[in-house]
Amino acid sequence: MSKTQTDFHIRKTLRHGENVIVPPNHPSLELLRFSLVCLDEKESHFFCLDGEEAALVILSGTASIKVNDSTFERIGGRRDVFSGNAATVYAPCHSEIVVNCAGPGPLSLAVCFSRSTLQREPALIAPQEVKTKTVGRANWTRHVRDIIDGSFNAGHIVVGETINPPGNWSSSPPHRHEVDNPPDEVKMEEIYFYQLKPQQGFGFQRIYTDDRSLDVSYAVEHNSTVILPRGYHPVAAAPGYQLYYLWFMAGPTSRTLCPKDDPAHSWLKAAEPIIDGLK
């Protein structure tokens, strides 16, 4: 990595309580920030939203979450991020939030923040409401879970999860969403948070622009975070390890996902029906 380039890879040892991973007013981001909350049974955490919305994604464990006058009791329950869909609570602007670890066992909660002025009722996105799909072919097959998509009434945020089987790629062909040029491309910044199974595993994340003024690659590990303010951003899992990433994004003008594929690699999509014909 050039000395003039920003390091977008964040690795932190997680501690009890709230872990601020991407702080407010990060120099590379305009809309997003990110925290992880780690609680033991019967413990709680409180925070407020002022000029922001948030998606509270239960990574593992069971929670009771109160947002203003709405209470969502004993939601979640998955063992880990590889064990089914997430339960997620959407909290709008000007919310007061109390998170309780309902047990048994600890709670791991991702809090995805985006600037927003939208005021609406809080909402639960239950695991059965998550939209799932398998995309790609061959060794760029991956499994996608859309939690908060463009059909959900939110201010700016879009949220989902992706799992790469061992050795597989995602965000492939490489795509970007850095320019407002609808319907071909809509500008959105993004954050990835990774977990691996088994946990000693690793993957690789590349971020690059057409002119290569930005071109960096990172070995991502369990609980790594990468900021994606611009550029194409393919990610690969090492052989023998499933790679999960929580992704969330926000744009200044639209919540419609219109990524632009790298023209040098867009032939991969054209090859998909050919691969289907060989089966």
VEXMAR-950430 format. One record per residue (C-alpha): x, y, z. Coordinates in nm, 4 decimals, always signed. Layout:
SITE X Y Z
...
This chain:
SITE +0.0000 +0.0000 +0.0000
SITE +0.1307 +0.3450 -0.0926
SITE +0.2142 +0.5765 +0.1962
SITE -0.0311 +0.8266 +0.0451
SITE -0.3223 +0.5804 +0.0542
SITE -0.5596 +0.5401 +0.3454
SITE -0.5676 +0.2090 +0.5328
SITE -0.9300 +0.0981 +0.5087
SITE -0.8761 -0.2235 +0.7094
SITE -0.9717 -0.2118 +1.0795
SITE -0.8810 -0.4876 +1.3255
SITE -0.9788 -0.4450 +1.6899
SITE -0.9856 -0.6766 +1.9880
SITE -1.3497 -0.6818 +2.0943
SITE -1.4204 -0.5876 +2.4532
SITE -1.7242 -0.5962 +2.6768
SITE -1.9902 -0.3333 +2.6003
SITE -1.9880 -0.1108 +2.2922
SITE -1.6912 -0.1341 +2.0567
SITE -1.6735 +0.1664 +1.8243
SITE -1.5275 +0.0196 +1.5057
SITE -1.5863 +0.3024 +1.2573
SITE -1.6362 +0.6306 +1.4458
SITE -1.8584 +0.9215 +1.3491
SITE -1.7104 +1.1669 +1.0986
SITE -1.4604 +0.9183 +0.9577
SITE -1.2591 +1.1098 +0.6942
SITE -1.3400 +0.8566 +0.4199
SITE -1.7157 +0.8397 +0.4873
SITE -2.0028 +1.0857 +0.4745
SITE -2.2974 +0.8797 +0.6007
SITE -2.1935 +0.5606 +0.7811
SITE -2.0467 +0.4507 +1.1129
SITE -2.0311 +0.1126 +1.2858
SITE -2.0254 -0.0391 +1.6352
SITE -2.0329 -0.3879 +1.7857
SITE -2.2039 -0.4481 +2.1206
SITE -2.0948 -0.7494 +2.3295
SITE -2.3062 -0.8295 +2.6376
SITE -2.3414 -1.1128 +2.8855
SITE -2.6762 -1.2474 +3.0013
SITE -2.8988 -0.9879 +3.1773
SITE -2.6660 -0.7007 +3.0871
SITE -2.7912 -0.4009 +2.8899
SITE -2.6683 -0.1146 +2.6749
SITE -2.8341 +0.2215 +2.6027
SITE -2.7793 +0.4682 +2.3212
SITE -2.9597 +0.7475 +2.1348
SITE -2.9894 +0.8378 +1.7686
SITE -2.9717 +1.2050 +1.6764
SITE -2.9767 +1.2667 +1.3023
SITE -2.9176 +0.8972 +1.2315
SITE -3.1022 +0.5727 +1.1672
SITE -2.9656 +0.2325 +1.2696
SITE -3.0006 -0.1348 +1.1870
SITE -2.9361 -0.3549 +1.4912
SITE -2.8328 -0.6930 +1.3494
SITE -2.8089 -0.9817 +1.5964
SITE -2.4950 -1.1738 +1.5035
SITE -2.5402 -1.4352 +1.7765
SITE -2.7390 -1.4784 +2.0953
SITE -3.0822 -1.3570 +2.2017
SITE -3.1850 -0.9978 +2.2757
SITE -3.4771 -0.7919 +2.3940
SITE -3.4616 -0.4496 +2.2294
SITE -3.6676 -0.1428 +2.3182
SITE -3.6849 +0.1455 +2.0703
SITE -3.8847 +0.4374 +2.2071
SITE -4.2253 +0.2831 +2.2918
SITE -4.1751 -0.0367 +2.0874
SITE -4.0349 -0.3498 +2.2514
SITE -3.9114 -0.6586 +2.0667
SITE -3.8807 -0.9428 +2.3176
SITE -3.6398 -1.2361 +2.2954
SITE -3.5429 -1.2059 +1.9294
SITE -3.2519 -1.3692 +1.7509
SITE -3.1190 -1.6911 +1.8951
SITE -2.8856 -1.8073 +1.6212
SITE -2.5664 -1.9756 +1.7359
SITE -2.3462 -1.7821 +1.4948
SITE -2.3698 -1.5934 +1.1658
SITE -2.3439 -1.9176 +0.9681
SITE -2.6541 -2.0626 +1.1401
SITE -2.9536 -1.9098 +0.9651
SITE -3.0833 -1.5605 +0.8999
SITE -3.0438 -1.2659 +1.1351
SITE -3.3105 -1.0941 +1.3397
SITE -3.2744 -0.7187 +1.2902
SITE -3.4388 -0.4135 +1.4452
SITE -3.4636 -0.0911 +1.2455
SITE -3.4497 +0.2239 +1.4599
SITE -3.5353 +0.5592 +1.2990
SITE -3.3959 +0.9044 +1.3648
SITE -3.4399 +1.0421 +1.7207
SITE -3.4688 +0.6968 +1.8798
SITE -3.3759 +0.5981 +2.2336
SITE -3.2616 +0.2358 +2.2337
SITE -3.2116 -0.0146 +2.5145
SITE -3.0553 -0.3514 +2.4283
SITE -3.0800 -0.6348 +2.6822
SITE -2.9010 -0.9678 +2.6545
SITE -3.1847 -1.2143 +2.7124
SITE -2.9642 -1.5248 +2.7269
SITE -2.8870 -1.7991 +2.7629
SITE -2.5293 -1.7077 +2.6837
SITE -2.3739 -1.3872 +2.5484
SITE -2.5056 -1.1479 +2.2840
SITE -2.3137 -1.0134 +1.9848
SITE -2.4902 -0.7254 +1.8104
SITE -2.3816 -0.5229 +1.5065
SITE -2.5092 -0.1650 +1.4997
SITE -2.5070 -0.0147 +1.1508
SITE -2.5582 +0.3626 +1.1564
SITE -2.6420 +0.5981 +0.8708
SITE -2.7183 +0.9667 +0.8726
SITE -3.0931 +1.0175 +0.8285
SITE -3.3774 +1.2530 +0.9120
SITE -3.6544 +1.0002 +0.8441
SITE -3.9026 +0.9618 +1.1284
SITE -4.1181 +0.6485 +1.1320
SITE -4.2073 +0.3613 +1.3629
SITE -3.9336 +0.1134 +1.4623
SITE -3.9591 -0.2266 +1.2968
SITE -3.8464 -0.5855 +1.3403
SITE -3.7146 -0.7708 +1.0371
SITE -3.7608 -1.1314 +1.1485
SITE -3.5368 -1.4096 +1.0126
SITE -3.8196 -1.5451 +0.7958
SITE -3.8575 -1.2014 +0.6329
SITE -3.4979 -1.1934 +0.5100
SITE -3.4756 -1.2409 +0.1326
SITE -3.2231 -1.5098 +0.0439
SITE -3.0647 -1.5982 -0.2889
SITE -2.7654 -1.7772 -0.4357
SITE -2.5801 -1.5835 -0.7031
SITE -2.2835 -1.6457 -0.9317
SITE -2.1537 -1.9733 -1.0689
SITE -1.8602 -2.2097 -1.0162
SITE -1.6092 -2.0611 -0.7725
SITE -1.7849 -1.7234 -0.7618
SITE -2.1036 -1.8733 -0.6156
SITE -2.2127 -1.7113 -0.2885
SITE -2.5213 -1.6921 -0.0689
SITE -2.6828 -1.3530 -0.0111
SITE -2.9313 -1.2466 +0.2570
SITE -3.1047 -0.9130 +0.1933
SITE -3.2179 -0.7757 +0.5306
SITE -3.3074 -0.4130 +0.4538
SITE -3.3408 -0.3539 +0.0805
SITE -3.4850 -0.0736 -0.1301
SITE -3.8422 -0.1878 -0.0671
SITE -3.8101 -0.1209 +0.3072
SITE -3.8995 +0.2309 +0.4214
SITE -3.5689 +0.3704 +0.5462
SITE -3.3798 +0.6944 +0.5030
SITE -3.0536 +0.5908 +0.3380
SITE -2.9422 +0.2526 +0.4727
SITE -2.9351 -0.0846 +0.2940
SITE -2.8211 -0.3950 +0.4873
SITE -2.7446 -0.7584 +0.4103
SITE -2.5188 -1.0560 +0.4706
SITE -2.3135 -1.2675 +0.2301
SITE -2.1473 -1.6060 +0.2814
SITE -1.8697 -1.7286 +0.0533
SITE -1.8181 -2.1058 +0.0499
SITE -1.4537 -2.2075 +0.1018
SITE -1.2324 -2.0882 -0.1831
SITE -1.5074 -1.8827 -0.3466
SITE -1.5278 -1.5197 -0.4537
SITE -1.8033 -1.2622 -0.4124
SITE -1.8623 -0.9109 -0.5441
SITE -1.7650 -1.0896 -0.8626
SITE -1.7422 -0.9687 -1.1296
SITE -1.5894 -0.6826 -0.9351
SITE -1.8326 -0.3928 -0.9047
SITE -1.8365 -0.0397 -0.7724
SITE -2.0969 +0.2202 -0.6710
SITE -1.9049 +0.5470 -0.6528
SITE -2.0666 +0.7735 -0.9161
SITE -2.4225 +0.9048 -0.9375
SITE -2.5108 +0.8133 -1.2954
SITE -2.8512 +0.6395 -1.2824
SITE -2.9668 +0.4029 -1.4127
SITE -2.6134 +0.2713 -1.4775
SITE -2.4647 +0.3468 -1.1359
SITE -2.5753 +0.4996 -0.8050
SITE -2.3257 +0.6378 -0.5539
SITE -2.3077 +0.4489 -0.2233
SITE -2.0421 +0.4093 +0.0435
SITE -2.0181 +0.0747 +0.2222
SITE -1.8727 -0.1108 +0.5209
SITE -1.7929 -0.4848 +0.5414
SITE -1.7621 -0.6770 +0.8700
SITE -1.6198 -1.0310 +0.8394
SITE -1.6349 -1.3543 +1.0323
SITE -1.4758 -1.6883 +0.9430
SITE -1.5604 -2.0518 +1.0093
SITE -1.3389 -2.1966 +1.1522
SITE -1.2320 -1.8734 +1.3193
SITE -0.8619 -1.9077 +1.2404
SITE -0.9454 -1.8679 +0.8714
SITE -0.8845 -1.5711 +0.6466
SITE -0.9872 -1.4166 +0.3189
SITE -0.8719 -1.1433 +0.0833
SITE -1.0306 -0.8093 +0.0029
SITE -0.9171 -0.5947 -0.2880
SITE -1.0233 -0.2328 -0.3490
SITE -0.9207 -0.0622 -0.6720
SITE -1.0235 +0.2140 -0.9112
SITE -1.0051 +0.2259 -1.2902
SITE -0.6933 +0.4421 -1.2881
SITE -0.5365 +0.2442 -0.9984
SITE -0.4951 +0.5616 -0.7944
SITE -0.6478 +0.3369 -0.5297
SITE -0.5353 -0.0264 -0.5388
SITE -0.5031 -0.2070 -0.2054
SITE -0.5498 -0.5639 -0.0860
SITE -0.6015 -0.6887 +0.2689
SITE -0.5877 -1.0265 +0.4400
SITE -0.9134 -1.0132 +0.6370
SITE -0.9635 -1.2274 +0.9457
SITE -1.2369 -1.3062 +1.1987
SITE -1.3899 -0.9739 +1.3166
SITE -1.2065 -0.7633 +1.0577
SITE -1.3813 -0.4563 +0.9164
SITE -1.3107 -0.2847 +0.5842
SITE -1.4354 +0.0574 +0.4731
SITE -1.5359 +0.0846 +0.1069
SITE -1.5778 +0.4513 +0.0156
SITE -1.5151 +0.3936 -0.3560
SITE -1.3688 +0.1499 -0.6060
SITE -1.4326 -0.2072 -0.7139
SITE -1.4195 -0.4458 -0.4180
SITE -1.4047 -0.8247 -0.4816
SITE -1.3525 -1.0575 -0.1842
SITE -1.2308 -1.4180 -0.1646
SITE -1.2430 -1.6895 +0.1016
SITE -0.9362 -1.9038 +0.1621
SITE -0.9757 -2.2773 +0.0911
SITE -1.1216 -2.4654 +0.3864
SITE -1.2926 -2.1627 +0.5418
SITE -1.6397 -2.0182 +0.5039
SITE -1.6258 -1.6395 +0.4891
SITE -1.9167 -1.4263 +0.6107
SITE -1.9536 -1.0541 +0.5803
SITE -2.2190 -0.8164 +0.7022
SITE -2.2479 -0.5365 +0.4503
SITE -2.4301 -0.2098 +0.4772
SITE -2.4324 +0.0933 +0.2540
SITE -2.5883 +0.4330 +0.2103
SITE -2.6006 +0.6907 -0.0654
SITE -2.6864 +1.0601 -0.0712
SITE -2.9540 +1.0403 -0.3415
SITE -3.0983 +0.6882 -0.3697
SITE -3.1289 +0.3480 -0.2015
SITE -3.1541 +0.1676 -0.5352
SITE -2.8684 -0.0776 -0.5864
SITE -2.7136 -0.0033 -0.9267
SITE -2.3563 -0.1318 -0.9141
SITE -2.1296 -0.0961 -1.2152
SITE -1.9232 -0.4021 -1.3072
SITE -1.5588 -0.3641 -1.4036
SITE -1.5716 -0.3909 -1.7862
SITE -1.2503 -0.5952 -1.7841
SITE -1.4253 -0.8739 -1.5933
SITE -1.7907 -0.8371 -1.6907
SITE -1.7592 -1.1410 -1.9200
SITE -1.8056 -1.3552 -1.6081
SITE -2.1784 -1.2785 -1.6076
SITE -2.2036 -1.3666 -1.9755
SITE -2.0373 -1.6997 -1.8967
SITE -2.2964 -1.7966 -1.6348
SITE -2.5637 -1.9286 -1.8787
SITE -2.2914 -2.1168 -2.0668
SITE -2.1884 -2.2861 -1.7429
SITE -2.5541 -2.3714 -1.6767
SITE -2.5736 -2.5357 -2.0189
SITE -2.2825 -2.7644 -1.9362
SITE -2.4551 -2.9157 -1.6342
